[in-house]
Amino acid sequence: MTIDINPGATGIDVVEPRMREVRCPADGRLVGSVPDMGPAQVAAAAARLRAAQPAWEDLGPDGRSRHMLRFLDWLLDNEKRLVGIMQEETGKSWGDAGLEIGMAVDLINYYGKHTKDFLADRKVRSWGASGLTKRLRVLARPYQLVGMLTPWNGPLGGPMLDGVPALMAGAAVMFKPSEFTPMTWAEATRGWLEDIGAPPVLATMTGGPETGAAVVEEVDMIMFTGSTRTGRKIAARAAERLVPCSLELGGKDAMVVLSDADLERSARAAVWGSMWNSGQICISVERCYVEAPIYDEFVAKVVDIAGSLRQGMDPDGSYSSDIGAMANANQLQTVERHVDEAVRQGARVLTGGRRREEGLFFEPTVLLDVDHSMTCMREETFGPTLPIMKVADEEEAIRLTNDSPYGLSASVWTRDRKRADRVARRIEAGAVNINNVMISTFQLPLPMSGWKTSGLGSRSGGANGVLKYCRQQSIVSERIRLRTELHWYPYTPKGSRLQSRLLRLTGARDWRRRLGREPKH
């Protein structure tokens, strides 16, 4: 099907917009087109979102949750259509695309249930003599307008992951999806505004990098997911504007397979963790370190599983493919370069290793005889490759795991719980999964934070998932009515002596000083 997105459906009116084509990576055919919005359209949308936000905040968590749960119903009612649009603009397999619906449902249910508690006013005990007659509270007030810049690898899951908690916090949200995959979220935005008639606190700005730059200029807080290179630019501009930003950036996640690991489970995890979504996941397994005693058996199992994977863009609902296409030509070239360079430097390809003649497909690839001089072990590949390196022991595995500028997540595989905990505590990454891959990201009570060049700030993390989109507001009120305060004008000897006595009684560490007695000489 070919889809043209009505500009009004994205939450912004555009007069005679330029249009941007979207093509299917699997076969190059035209999928549809979206408006290419410029700074004027972004500014107009920002003004409308700001106008709508106060009423949205006033609804409170319960009122906002009611709209969000209606959106959940709409997502489920339109599941097949959304997955179909997503598959066509990304080239994913139907199974990979379908997982994003599950993410959306889980996110809405979690934040819909807990946000009221997360945003509850916090009572604070007063402090010092000046606080004896005071009542203290801390309120969480949302940033009025949050900007979300989301990547092409998760057209629905990405915006939902950050957008749901921001909306539940009471913010209005301006989304800028990738120019490669804008159509799924544009359709979701249309559903929010037109089908369920939710308040106009959500807008999607479609277009290229210039559109994203315009969004950064208009919002009060920025959430960006993407490359480290672009993240640095956004952080610099946010600093110039004195607005906060949260960045989830690149990864080079390591998988450490120790000699007592469950080989069947770890091999299956290695293949799925490196190949899901054609490896185009920031938390995918990008390098694997295996202790020598089990190396050969582990490799044999991995190659057997990887070699059996079915690649292609399967018909709707057929689940006849496991791995789809790469999202764009640039990313395909990066994967091809990493594999070719590794082979020239002595690596061996046990399965895959080539791009297909038609479409933007790269075969599921397992590489052996790799080392840290190779780009496939140093730079983010973001493709369906699994480089496996033999290590002598866990010490070498830890050292190599930490020998990276990235630190998003990792995994440790062993049957020994104490050993797993010991190794996990030494890995320099924001999350470590034990006997699993990527699962920490989907545990919403846990923070997802990138160490080193993998990010700034965090997402999820229970209450922090919502509070990151809020400003703290301190409220001080009076417990009793006083005509004046001791420290107010006019200053008098009597008032000053009383202040001094109170200061000593509440602040001194011994009774001599509390009573104001002179020291003995």
ROMISE-695896 format. One line per field, with one value per residue (C-alpha): residue in three letters; x, y negated, z negated. Coordinates in nm, 3 decimals. Last residue first. Layout:
res [ALA / ...]
x [X / ...]
y [Y / ...]
z [Z / ...]
! end
This chain:
res [HIS / LYS / PRO / GLU / ARG / GLY / LEU / ARG / ARG / ARG / TRP / ASP / ARG / ALA / GLY / THR / LEU / ARG / LEU / LEU / ARG / SER / GLN / LEU / ARG / SER / GLY / LYS / PRO / THR / TYR / PRO / TYR / TRP / HIS / LEU / GLU / THR / ARG / LEU / ARG / ILE / ARG / GLU / SER / VAL / ILE / SER / GLN / GLN / ARG / CYS / TYR / LYS / LEU / VAL / GLY / ASN / ALA / GLY / GLY / SER / ARG / SER / GLY / LEU / GLY / SER / THR / LYS / TRP / GLY / SER / MET / PRO / LEU / PRO / LEU / GLN / PHE / THR / SER / ILE / MET / VAL / ASN / ASN / ILE / ASN / VAL / ALA / GLY / ALA / GLU / ILE / ARG / ARG / ALA / VAL / ARG / ASP / ALA / ARG / LYS / ARG / ASP / ARG / THR / TRP / VAL / SER / ALA / SER / LEU / GLY / TYR / PRO / SER / ASP / ASN / THR / LEU / ARG / ILE / ALA / GLU / GLU / GLU / ASP / ALA / VAL / LYS / MET / ILE / PRO / LEU / THR / PRO / GLY / PHE / THR / GLU / GLU / ARG / MET / CYS / THR / MET / SER / HIS / ASP / VAL / ASP / LEU / LEU / VAL / THR / PRO / GLU / PHE / PHE / LEU / GLY / GLU / GLU / ARG / ARG / ARG / GLY / GLY / THR / LEU / VAL / ARG / ALA / GLY / GLN / ARG / VAL / ALA / GLU / ASP / VAL / HIS / ARG / GLU / VAL / THR / GLN / LEU / GLN / ASN / ALA / ASN / ALA / MET / ALA / GLY / ILE / ASP / SER / SER / TYR / SER / GLY / ASP / PRO / ASP / MET / GLY / GLN / ARG / LEU / SER / GLY / ALA / ILE / ASP / VAL / VAL / LYS / ALA / VAL / PHE / GLU / ASP / TYR / ILE / PRO / ALA / GLU / VAL / TYR / CYS / ARG / GLU / VAL / SER / ILE / CYS / ILE / GLN / GLY / SER / ASN / TRP / MET / SER / GLY / TRP / VAL / ALA / ALA / ARG / ALA / SER / ARG / GLU / LEU / ASP / ALA / ASP / SER / LEU / VAL / VAL / MET / ALA / ASP / LYS / GLY / GLY / LEU / GLU / LEU / SER / CYS / PRO / VAL / LEU / ARG / GLU / ALA / ALA / ARG / ALA / ALA / ILE / LYS / ARG / GLY / THR / ARG / THR / SER / GLY / THR / PHE / MET / ILE / MET / ASP / VAL / GLU / GLU / VAL / VAL / ALA / ALA / GLY / THR / GLU / PRO / GLY / GLY / THR / MET / THR / ALA / LEU / VAL / PRO / PRO / ALA / GLY / ILE / ASP / GLU / LEU / TRP / GLY / ARG / THR / ALA / GLU / ALA / TRP / THR / MET / PRO / THR / PHE / GLU / SER / PRO / LYS / PHE / MET / VAL / ALA / ALA / GLY / ALA / MET / LEU / ALA / PRO / VAL / GLY / ASP / LEU / MET / PRO / GLY / GLY / LEU / PRO / GLY / ASN / TRP / PRO / THR / LEU / MET / GLY / VAL / LEU / GLN / TYR / PRO / ARG / ALA / LEU / VAL / ARG / LEU / ARG / LYS / THR / LEU / GLY / SER / ALA / GLY / TRP / SER / ARG / VAL / LYS / ARG / ASP / ALA / LEU / PHE / ASP / LYS / THR / HIS / LYS / GLY / TYR / TYR / ASN / ILE / LEU / ASP / VAL / ALA / MET / GLY / ILE / GLU / LEU / GLY / ALA / ASP / GLY / TRP / SER / LYS / GLY / THR / GLU / GLU / GLN / MET / ILE / GLY / VAL / LEU / ARG / LYS / GLU / ASN / ASP / LEU / LEU / TRP / ASP / LEU / PHE / ARG / LEU / MET / HIS / ARG / SER / ARG / GLY / ASP / PRO / GLY / LEU / ASP / GLU / TRP / ALA / PRO / GLN / ALA / ALA / ARG / LEU / ARG / ALA / ALA / ALA / ALA / ALA / VAL / GLN / ALA / PRO / GLY / MET / ASP / PRO / VAL / SER / GLY / VAL / LEU / ARG / GLY / ASP / ALA / PRO / CYS / ARG / VAL / GLU / ARG / MET / ARG / PRO / GLU / VAL / VAL / ASP / ILE / GLY / THR / ALA / GLY / PRO / ASN / ILE / ASP / ILE / THR / MET]
x [4.065 / 3.704 / 3.476 / 3.195 / 2.844 / 2.596 / 2.353 / 2.392 / 2.767 / 2.799 / 2.538 / 2.734 / 2.698 / 2.553 / 2.289 / 1.939 / 2.000 / 2.276 / 2.067 / 1.765 / 1.975 / 2.123 / 1.778 / 1.651 / 1.949 / 1.883 / 1.517 / 1.597 / 1.873 / 1.646 / 1.662 / 1.357 / 1.319 / 1.274 / 1.492 / 1.250 / 0.959 / 0.642 / 0.276 / 0.298 / 0.031 / 0.106 / 0.215 / 0.324 / 0.383 / 0.692 / 0.650 / 0.949 / 0.898 / 1.102 / 1.093 / 0.947 / 1.028 / 1.291 / 1.018 / 0.830 / 1.100 / 1.244 / 0.938 / 1.026 / 1.368 / 1.269 / 1.520 / 1.867 / 2.100 / 2.373 / 2.462 / 2.671 / 2.993 / 3.092 / 2.796 / 2.448 / 2.152 / 1.838 / 1.691 / 1.500 / 1.128 / 1.053 / 1.203 / 1.210 / 1.561 / 1.691 / 1.587 / 1.855 / 2.014 / 1.969 / 2.182 / 2.275 / 2.192 / 2.422 / 2.307 / 2.474 / 2.805 / 3.157 / 3.171 / 3.327 / 3.002 / 2.877 / 3.182 / 3.134 / 2.758 / 2.792 / 3.055 / 2.832 / 2.538 / 2.731 / 2.548 / 2.730 / 2.655 / 2.718 / 2.544 / 2.621 / 2.465 / 2.530 / 2.899 / 3.080 / 3.437 / 3.551 / 3.813 / 3.571 / 3.458 / 3.819 / 3.931 / 3.629 / 3.685 / 4.057 / 3.979 / 3.709 / 3.958 / 4.162 / 3.946 / 3.816 / 3.649 / 3.314 / 3.203 / 2.824 / 2.680 / 2.326 / 2.382 / 2.437 / 2.816 / 2.917 / 3.293 / 3.561 / 3.507 / 3.390 / 3.650 / 3.928 / 4.236 / 4.038 / 4.053 / 3.859 / 3.944 / 3.575 / 3.287 / 2.922 / 2.698 / 2.322 / 2.310 / 2.281 / 1.961 / 1.901 / 1.705 / 1.820 / 2.175 / 2.205 / 2.479 / 2.749 / 2.911 / 2.672 / 2.808 / 3.150 / 3.326 / 3.691 / 3.886 / 4.237 / 4.272 / 4.111 / 3.819 / 3.773 / 3.779 / 3.513 / 3.285 / 3.309 / 3.267 / 2.959 / 2.797 / 2.869 / 2.743 / 2.414 / 2.377 / 2.422 / 2.176 / 1.886 / 1.673 / 1.859 / 1.632 / 1.437 / 1.529 / 1.307 / 1.090 / 0.776 / 0.591 / 0.283 / 0.105 / 0.148 / 0.372 / 0.739 / 1.018 / 1.324 / 1.570 / 1.513 / 1.756 / 1.906 / 2.267 / 2.239 / 2.128 / 2.400 / 2.665 / 2.575 / 2.582 / 2.923 / 3.063 / 2.955 / 3.110 / 3.439 / 3.459 / 3.367 / 3.712 / 3.845 / 3.616 / 3.389 / 3.386 / 3.105 / 3.077 / 2.785 / 2.500 / 2.210 / 2.147 / 2.139 / 1.923 / 1.974 / 2.105 / 1.876 / 1.578 / 1.694 / 2.026 / 2.275 / 2.052 / 1.870 / 2.194 / 2.370 / 2.057 / 2.029 / 2.395 / 2.355 / 2.053 / 2.216 / 2.552 / 2.429 / 2.738 / 3.009 / 3.304 / 3.197 / 3.016 / 3.062 / 2.834 / 2.946 / 2.734 / 2.887 / 2.644 / 2.549 / 2.342 / 2.055 / 2.069 / 1.872 / 1.867 / 1.813 / 1.766 / 2.025 / 2.005 / 2.381 / 2.380 / 2.101 / 2.307 / 2.610 / 2.401 / 2.239 / 2.577 / 2.716 / 2.410 / 2.463 / 2.806 / 2.692 / 2.427 / 2.059 / 1.801 / 1.731 / 1.510 / 1.513 / 1.363 / 1.203 / 1.136 / 1.170 / 1.533 / 1.572 / 1.262 / 1.424 / 1.734 / 1.512 / 1.340 / 1.677 / 1.782 / 1.501 / 1.124 / 0.823 / 0.712 / 0.475 / 0.247 / 0.106 / -0.072 / -0.385 / -0.619 / -0.741 / -1.004 / -0.979 / -0.978 / -0.858 / -0.583 / -0.447 / -0.506 / -0.340 / -0.040 / -0.020 / -0.028 / 0.258 / 0.435 / 0.420 / 0.501 / 0.825 / 1.073 / 1.363 / 1.313 / 1.357 / 1.079 / 1.057 / 0.807 / 0.673 / 0.536 / 0.310 / 0.405 / 0.176 / 0.402 / 0.181 / 0.277 / 0.646 / 0.606 / 0.432 / 0.665 / 0.990 / 0.936 / 0.638 / 0.848 / 1.100 / 0.853 / 0.659 / 0.923 / 1.192 / 1.507 / 1.462 / 1.566 / 1.365 / 1.400 / 1.156 / 1.104 / 0.935 / 0.708 / 0.576 / 0.839 / 0.631 / 0.579 / 0.682 / 0.601 / 0.821 / 0.660 / 0.764 / 0.554 / 0.718 / 0.705 / 1.028 / 1.194 / 1.398 / 1.543 / 1.688 / 1.530 / 1.177 / 1.078 / 0.978 / 0.642 / 0.651 / 0.358 / 0.252 / 0.396 / 0.522 / 0.211 / -0.020 / 0.219 / 0.190 / -0.100 / -0.097 / 0.282 / 0.285 / -0.020 / 0.094 / 0.446 / 0.334 / 0.096 / 0.361 / 0.624 / 0.379 / 0.309 / 0.683 / 0.716 / 0.506 / 0.778 / 1.030 / 0.774 / 0.661 / 1.021 / 1.151 / 1.182 / 1.158 / 0.891 / 0.688 / 0.715 / 0.607 / 0.305 / 0.201 / 0.261 / 0.039 / -0.239 / -0.228 / -0.241 / -0.523 / -0.764 / -0.468 / -0.329 / -0.677 / -0.729 / -0.392 / -0.494 / -0.807 / -0.576 / -0.375 / -0.684 / -0.793 / -0.438 / -0.434 / -0.738 / -0.594 / -0.253 / -0.397 / -0.630 / -0.468 / -0.152 / -0.352 / -0.527 / -0.188 / -0.045 / -0.287 / -0.140 / 0.213 / 0.126 / -0.021 / 0.289 / 0.520 / 0.326 / 0.370 / 0.742 / 0.782 / 0.592 / 0.812 / 1.129 / 1.057 / 0.841 / 0.897 / 0.545 / 0.514 / 0.515 / 0.423 / 0.555 / 0.745 / 0.920 / 1.285 / 1.256 / 1.334 / 1.423 / 1.066 / 1.063 / 0.949 / 0.919 / 0.940 / 0.676 / 0.707 / 0.413 / 0.131 / 0.013 / 0.099 / -0.130 / 0.031 / -0.079 / 0.050 / -0.291 / -0.305 / -0.024 / -0.226 / 0.012 / 0.022 / 0.025 / 0.103 / 0.000]
y [-2.946 / -2.829 / -2.900 / -3.155 / -3.019 / -3.062 / -2.795 / -2.594 / -2.652 / -2.496 / -2.234 / -2.081 / -2.053 / -2.398 / -2.442 / -2.427 / -2.583 / -2.810 / -2.948 / -2.992 / -3.187 / -3.406 / -3.478 / -3.579 / -3.812 / -3.969 / -4.025 / -4.195 / -4.411 / -4.522 / -4.491 / -4.646 / -4.465 / -4.088 / -3.823 / -3.745 / -3.705 / -3.914 / -3.897 / -3.519 / -3.280 / -2.916 / -2.625 / -2.860 / -2.745 / -2.663 / -2.510 / -2.388 / -2.318 / -2.043 / -2.041 / -1.746 / -1.532 / -1.334 / -1.278 / -1.036 / -0.773 / -0.868 / -0.716 / -0.370 / -0.369 / -0.449 / -0.665 / -0.782 / -1.081 / -1.128 / -0.858 / -0.583 / -0.787 / -0.674 / -0.512 / -0.488 / -0.472 / -0.262 / -0.288 / 0.015 / 0.007 / 0.032 / 0.376 / 0.369 / 0.226 / 0.489 / 0.767 / 0.685 / 1.029 / 1.300 / 1.520 / 1.222 / 0.888 / 0.598 / 0.236 / -0.105 / 0.043 / 0.063 / 0.429 / 0.501 / 0.552 / 0.794 / 1.019 / 1.065 / 1.102 / 1.375 / 1.555 / 1.549 / 1.678 / 1.966 / 2.102 / 1.857 / 1.609 / 1.237 / 0.969 / 0.611 / 0.266 / -0.092 / -0.144 / -0.267 / -0.395 / -0.034 / 0.173 / 0.256 / 0.579 / 0.659 / 0.635 / 0.827 / 1.112 / 1.123 / 1.157 / 1.414 / 1.654 / 1.734 / 1.551 / 1.658 / 1.382 / 1.398 / 1.128 / 1.142 / 0.948 / 0.848 / 0.470 / 0.172 / 0.181 / -0.047 / -0.089 / 0.109 / 0.480 / 0.456 / 0.183 / 0.437 / 0.383 / 0.524 / 0.881 / 1.116 / 1.476 / 1.558 / 1.373 / 1.484 / 1.308 / 1.291 / 1.184 / 0.816 / 0.698 / 0.356 / 0.478 / 0.704 / 0.832 / 0.955 / 0.824 / 1.064 / 1.213 / 1.498 / 1.796 / 1.888 / 1.571 / 1.572 / 1.272 / 1.209 / 0.833 / 0.839 / 1.030 / 0.767 / 0.487 / 0.660 / 0.718 / 0.362 / 0.214 / 0.423 / 0.319 / -0.048 / -0.021 / 0.127 / -0.163 / -0.415 / -0.231 / -0.254 / -0.049 / 0.279 / 0.557 / 0.827 / 1.115 / 1.402 / 1.462 / 1.673 / 1.507 / 1.496 / 1.201 / 0.970 / 1.121 / 1.172 / 0.920 / 1.139 / 1.356 / 1.699 / 1.802 / 2.151 / 2.037 / 1.836 / 2.141 / 2.374 / 2.104 / 2.033 / 2.401 / 2.458 / 2.142 / 2.253 / 2.597 / 2.450 / 2.187 / 2.402 / 2.451 / 2.118 / 1.874 / 1.685 / 1.310 / 1.186 / 0.855 / 0.645 / 0.793 / 0.554 / 0.267 / -0.013 / 0.201 / 0.236 / 0.593 / 0.694 / 0.612 / 0.898 / 1.032 / 0.982 / 1.065 / 1.339 / 1.513 / 1.468 / 1.564 / 1.891 / 1.965 / 1.873 / 2.099 / 2.402 / 2.341 / 2.307 / 2.130 / 2.299 / 2.182 / 1.818 / 1.643 / 1.265 / 1.077 / 0.723 / 0.428 / 0.181 / -0.103 / -0.439 / -0.711 / -0.762 / -1.134 / -1.336 / -1.712 / -2.008 / -2.361 / -2.633 / -2.741 / -2.710 / -2.387 / -2.247 / -2.338 / -2.149 / -1.849 / -1.837 / -1.843 / -1.569 / -1.355 / -1.379 / -1.216 / -0.968 / -0.837 / -0.815 / -0.871 / -1.228 / -1.363 / -1.744 / -1.980 / -2.324 / -2.301 / -2.541 / -2.536 / -2.156 / -2.122 / -2.342 / -2.121 / -1.817 / -1.984 / -2.071 / -1.707 / -1.591 / -1.609 / -1.515 / -1.704 / -1.497 / -1.672 / -1.569 / -1.795 / -1.832 / -1.674 / -1.323 / -1.285 / -0.904 / -0.879 / -1.226 / -1.341 / -1.018 / -0.817 / -1.084 / -1.075 / -0.697 / -0.743 / -0.993 / -0.746 / -0.472 / -0.705 / -0.867 / -0.588 / -0.722 / -1.087 / -0.977 / -1.081 / -1.435 / -1.437 / -1.742 / -1.655 / -1.847 / -1.777 / -1.642 / -1.372 / -1.118 / -1.280 / -1.253 / -0.895 / -0.787 / -0.975 / -0.816 / -0.448 / -0.527 / -0.728 / -0.443 / -0.153 / -0.288 / -0.369 / -0.158 / -0.144 / -0.483 / -0.700 / -0.934 / -1.304 / -1.387 / -1.751 / -1.831 / -2.134 / -2.260 / -2.095 / -1.913 / -2.017 / -1.783 / -1.937 / -1.946 / -2.027 / -2.206 / -2.329 / -2.602 / -2.706 / -2.540 / -2.595 / -2.905 / -2.729 / -2.450 / -2.208 / -2.123 / -1.769 / -1.723 / -1.623 / -1.502 / -1.585 / -1.278 / -1.257 / -0.897 / -0.783 / -0.917 / -0.789 / -0.424 / -0.263 / -0.462 / -0.446 / -0.068 / -0.008 / -0.256 / -0.115 / 0.248 / 0.177 / -0.011 / 0.260 / 0.526 / 0.322 / 0.300 / 0.677 / 0.691 / 0.532 / 0.807 / 1.080 / 0.923 / 0.906 / 0.555 / 0.365 / 0.035 / -0.164 / 0.140 / 0.322 / 0.019 / -0.043 / 0.322 / 0.324 / 0.020 / 0.169 / 0.502 / 0.340 / 0.097 / 0.220 / 0.284 / -0.066 / -0.219 / -0.040 / -0.171 / -0.521 / -0.488 / -0.395 / -0.711 / -0.930 / -0.784 / -0.809 / -1.183 / -1.225 / -1.005 / -1.175 / -1.526 / -1.691 / -2.025 / -1.924 / -1.875 / -2.210 / -2.379 / -2.203 / -2.319 / -2.666 / -2.529 / -2.273 / -2.541 / -2.760 / -2.465 / -2.375 / -2.726 / -2.717 / -2.382 / -2.506 / -2.814 / -2.610 / -2.380 / -2.074 / -1.819 / -1.678 / -1.299 / -1.059 / -0.700 / -0.349 / -0.395 / -0.077 / -0.018 / 0.359 / 0.442 / 0.089 / -0.032 / -0.394 / -0.713 / -1.027 / -1.376 / -1.636 / -2.011 / -2.165 / -2.357 / -2.523 / -2.318 / -2.272 / -2.085 / -1.790 / -1.516 / -1.450 / -1.804 / -1.727 / -1.443 / -1.147 / -0.986 / -0.608 / -0.359 / 0.000]
z [-8.047 / -8.086 / -7.790 / -7.839 / -7.870 / -7.584 / -7.703 / -7.381 / -7.395 / -7.740 / -7.649 / -7.362 / -6.981 / -6.904 / -6.634 / -6.784 / -7.125 / -6.993 / -6.708 / -6.936 / -7.184 / -6.911 / -6.764 / -7.107 / -7.158 / -6.816 / -6.898 / -7.228 / -7.084 / -6.798 / -6.417 / -6.251 / -6.024 / -5.978 / -6.141 / -6.424 / -6.183 / -6.203 / -6.302 / -6.325 / -6.207 / -6.270 / -6.047 / -5.771 / -5.412 / -5.208 / -4.860 / -4.658 / -4.288 / -4.123 / -3.745 / -3.560 / -3.256 / -3.449 / -3.710 / -3.485 / -3.430 / -3.769 / -3.936 / -3.806 / -3.642 / -3.284 / -3.096 / -3.192 / -3.198 / -2.939 / -2.693 / -2.548 / -2.544 / -2.896 / -3.071 / -2.923 / -3.156 / -3.149 / -3.496 / -3.630 / -3.722 / -3.348 / -3.300 / -2.919 / -2.899 / -3.142 / -2.900 / -2.642 / -2.675 / -2.939 / -3.163 / -3.381 / -3.225 / -3.303 / -3.284 / -3.270 / -3.162 / -3.299 / -3.396 / -3.736 / -3.927 / -3.661 / -3.705 / -4.078 / -4.044 / -3.784 / -3.990 / -4.294 / -4.091 / -3.933 / -3.628 / -3.402 / -3.124 / -3.168 / -2.960 / -2.863 / -2.857 / -2.745 / -2.810 / -2.501 / -2.461 / -2.474 / -2.657 / -2.939 / -2.771 / -2.687 / -3.050 / -3.175 / -2.929 / -3.010 / -3.378 / -3.307 / -3.152 / -2.842 / -2.590 / -2.247 / -2.041 / -1.864 / -1.619 / -1.570 / -1.278 / -1.184 / -1.187 / -1.413 / -1.371 / -1.661 / -1.647 / -1.830 / -1.768 / -1.406 / -1.356 / -1.402 / -1.622 / -1.912 / -1.785 / -1.557 / -1.475 / -1.421 / -1.254 / -1.241 / -0.987 / -0.931 / -0.564 / -0.477 / -0.308 / -0.158 / 0.142 / 0.423 / 0.467 / 0.111 / -0.113 / -0.220 / -0.531 / -0.599 / -0.792 / -0.926 / -0.817 / -0.923 / -1.047 / -0.917 / -0.870 / -0.525 / -0.676 / -0.947 / -0.690 / -0.480 / -0.780 / -0.910 / -0.562 / -0.486 / -0.812 / -0.747 / -0.388 / -0.509 / -0.750 / -0.471 / -0.246 / -0.488 / -0.727 / -0.689 / -0.574 / -0.759 / -0.984 / -1.098 / -0.794 / -0.744 / -1.031 / -0.803 / -0.964 / -0.668 / -0.401 / -0.495 / -0.441 / -0.396 / -0.583 / -0.733 / -1.005 / -0.981 / -0.951 / -1.270 / -1.470 / -1.339 / -1.360 / -1.722 / -1.820 / -1.659 / -1.817 / -2.166 / -2.119 / -2.002 / -2.277 / -2.574 / -2.732 / -2.586 / -2.764 / -2.526 / -2.455 / -2.228 / -2.046 / -1.915 / -2.122 / -2.066 / -2.310 / -2.052 / -1.824 / -1.450 / -1.466 / -1.181 / -1.406 / -1.628 / -1.495 / -1.779 / -2.074 / -1.882 / -1.787 / -2.120 / -2.313 / -2.125 / -2.197 / -2.565 / -2.609 / -2.448 / -2.613 / -2.972 / -3.105 / -3.317 / -3.105 / -3.096 / -2.812 / -2.830 / -2.588 / -2.510 / -2.404 / -2.163 / -2.217 / -2.075 / -2.240 / -2.481 / -2.557 / -2.811 / -2.770 / -2.998 / -2.868 / -2.915 / -2.547 / -2.502 / -2.703 / -2.485 / -2.178 / -2.308 / -2.413 / -2.070 / -1.896 / -2.123 / -2.059 / -1.685 / -1.714 / -1.979 / -1.744 / -1.827 / -2.096 / -2.201 / -2.479 / -2.491 / -2.748 / -2.712 / -2.338 / -2.044 / -1.929 / -1.952 / -1.733 / -1.467 / -1.464 / -1.410 / -1.116 / -0.963 / -1.001 / -0.771 / -0.779 / -0.986 / -1.296 / -1.504 / -1.751 / -2.090 / -2.337 / -2.126 / -2.382 / -2.287 / -2.018 / -2.004 / -1.625 / -1.528 / -1.765 / -1.908 / -1.590 / -1.378 / -1.612 / -1.573 / -1.194 / -1.213 / -1.438 / -1.178 / -0.890 / -0.994 / -0.912 / -0.704 / -0.803 / -1.162 / -1.399 / -1.541 / -1.823 / -2.008 / -2.349 / -2.586 / -2.944 / -3.216 / -3.359 / -3.182 / -2.852 / -2.935 / -3.063 / -2.740 / -2.504 / -2.614 / -2.535 / -2.310 / -2.065 / -2.037 / -2.032 / -1.735 / -1.472 / -1.642 / -1.426 / -1.262 / -1.552 / -1.781 / -1.856 / -2.136 / -2.235 / -2.566 / -2.608 / -2.941 / -3.155 / -3.410 / -3.774 / -4.054 / -4.391 / -4.701 / -5.035 / -5.353 / -5.649 / -5.857 / -6.221 / -6.334 / -5.996 / -6.082 / -6.387 / -6.179 / -5.936 / -5.826 / -5.742 / -5.378 / -5.237 / -4.877 / -4.652 / -4.456 / -4.104 / -4.121 / -4.308 / -4.040 / -3.774 / -3.881 / -3.697 / -3.373 / -3.374 / -3.374 / -3.155 / -2.892 / -2.878 / -2.857 / -2.569 / -2.375 / -2.422 / -2.303 / -1.991 / -1.927 / -1.922 / -1.605 / -1.394 / -1.470 / -1.398 / -1.071 / -0.948 / -0.924 / -0.593 / -0.784 / -0.595 / -0.490 / -0.821 / -1.019 / -0.799 / -0.834 / -1.209 / -1.241 / -1.027 / -1.210 / -1.551 / -1.481 / -1.752 / -1.983 / -1.933 / -1.973 / -2.304 / -2.426 / -2.316 / -2.526 / -2.813 / -2.754 / -2.758 / -3.092 / -3.225 / -3.167 / -3.388 / -3.661 / -3.650 / -3.683 / -3.433 / -3.518 / -3.332 / -3.012 / -3.063 / -3.102 / -2.791 / -2.521 / -2.465 / -2.478 / -2.212 / -1.987 / -2.018 / -1.953 / -1.640 / -1.504 / -1.579 / -1.405 / -1.100 / -1.076 / -1.128 / -0.832 / -0.779 / -0.503 / -0.485 / -0.453 / -0.160 / -0.087 / -0.049 / 0.276 / 0.383 / 0.299 / 0.252 / -0.111 / -0.219 / -0.149 / -0.038 / -0.209 / 0.002 / -0.146 / -0.062 / -0.045 / -0.217 / -0.051 / -0.373 / -0.681 / -0.977 / -1.265 / -1.479 / -1.253 / -1.105 / -0.972 / -0.730 / -0.572 / -0.549 / -0.207 / -0.216 / 0.060 / 0.000]
! end
